[in-house]
Amino acid sequence: MKKIEARLLGIDQGSVLMFSDFESDGIMWTGTGRRVAHRQVRFSEPFLHPPSVTVGITMWDLDQTTNQRADIAAQSITCEGFDLVFKTWADTRVARIRADWMALGPLAGPDDWDLS
């Protein structure tokens, strides 16, 4: 569990179109086996410490003739941002994915001193 001083809590959020591979016959739409898509996300301002980040698929467009397999996660979370990672495997055909994210964490206040 992260314990955050409630004095100055920052909440940032956004929406990312991960890919739209059906338009370009990209690997998520035409490929098979393990496939991965990465998108780097930058926060609107840095957090004091790495925040807690949640992600979810808010739009998915999948081929209805194959099994629907998907994994999405926030990885490499820093004070400045994180990597949004979408994975699929086997015969799943993914036309496009949009993901929303939310980050909650401490912010530096106007009275905080940086002694570094």
Order of alpha helices (4+ residues) and beta strands (2+ residues): beta-alpha-beta-beta-beta-beta-beta
